[in-house]
Amino acid sequence: MSTALYLLRSSNVAARKIGDELMIMFAQDSSLFSLNETAAILWNAADGSTPLADIVARDICPAFDIDAETALRDAAELAHGLAERGILQVGNQPFDTGSATT
Amino acid sequence: MTDNARPHSLDVGIGGVHVRLRTDSPDFITLMADRFRGFVGHVDAPDHVFDVDIVPVTYAEDESLDGITTEVRVLRDGPKWRLLCGDFDAEWNPGTRHGQVRLHPSPYSLDSVLRILHTVLLAEQGGMLMHASSVVLDGRAYLFTGVSESGKTTISRLAPPHAHLLTDEMSFIRLEDGEYFAYGTPFAGELATPGENMRAPLAGIFLLAKGTDNRIDDFDQGQAVRTVMANILYFARDDALTSKVFDNAIALAARVPVKRLTFFPDARVWDLFGPPA
């Protein structure tokens, strides 16, 4: 992974922890989406300024006993998938979070 | 309270919220009084007042009332809400508690406006309208929800003779002093009959599935929230209020049992809903 990735939670969704489940609701149509454990880690860490590699090293590798390279590759794929669904934003630069909301 | 331009009025009270409709059309008042029978009656101080202007269906120069658009749009416009569809165009200011409606001369058009008004009011107060039939048995209200043809009307038809039908179509849920209550509504489905104008504490919400026997299965918290969210009537395109609706669904599912009811369509299903122990 040569390019740093940064994640930011989308502003037009609402997230709530229900039991062990992190549920995302899209404001546009009230549809619900349930995040698995890894996706929930990315969501919680997606502050717009922490590189994905740091999130992986800090939160994912210790939790899943996985090597950093594999974990980062899988996490990047997952992050892009969440971005395609509108749950996260993914960029190569830190996000300006001055006007961002969660 | 009427005005000179709209000398005729009708007060419609649903779920304890009284809306006064003022219009210049006595015929429309008669139509509405029949549509909302059981839920009309003069009150001295209505909660909201709507001036209703009837627009003929053939009035071709009215762009917003095209009579074709079926998509409901509910938009916040500063302090007001705008409620739009092909057969109505309404504006309502919650601050002044006053609204204006232009609509086609159909009871269904005003029915829609009132439903939408209540979705917004209830969302702010922790309640909701839900696609569900609701029945009161032995002083407790049971809601039955599900997709079309799942049996919402069927199970309400099968209720014991001493049960009370609140609605076969659109359930009205209010949060009052930390407890949820189901209210009767005039919003009718297949039965084409208004519900009884009464309320009861909400004892359970059941997602219907037809089967060969009668049984109740528990949901986990996530399934319960999904069931509630999937059946809430809600149209507003407003992030803050939508988040509130989400929180309302979570709170309701945490407080009121939400379960799956598999049932064979005969009266024995009601044996599962005996009086509280």
Contacts between the chains, C-beta under 8 A, distances in Angstrom:
chain1	res1	chain2	res2	distance
A	11	B	239	7.8
A	12	B	239	6.1
A	14	B	239	7.9
A	14	B	242	7.1
A	14	B	243	4.3
A	14	B	246	5.2
A	16	B	246	6.4
A	16	B	247	7.3
A	16	B	250	5.9
A	18	B	221	4.9
A	18	B	222	5.3
A	18	B	225	5.5
A	18	B	250	6.2
A	19	B	220	6.4
A	19	B	221	4.1
A	19	B	222	6.1
A	21	B	221	7.3
A	21	B	222	4.4
A	23	B	222	6.5
A	23	B	225	6.6
A	25	B	229	7.2
A	25	B	242	7.3
A	25	B	243	7.6
A	25	B	246	4.7
A	27	B	237	8.0
A	27	B	238	7.9
A	27	B	239	4.4
A	27	B	242	4.3
A	27	B	243	7.0
A	28	B	237	7.3
A	30	B	229	6.5
A	30	B	232	7.4
A	30	B	234	6.1
A	30	B	242	6.2
A	30	B	245	6.8
A	30	B	246	7.6
A	32	B	225	7.7
A	32	B	226	5.8
A	32	B	229	5.8
A	32	B	230	7.9
A	34	B	222	6.6
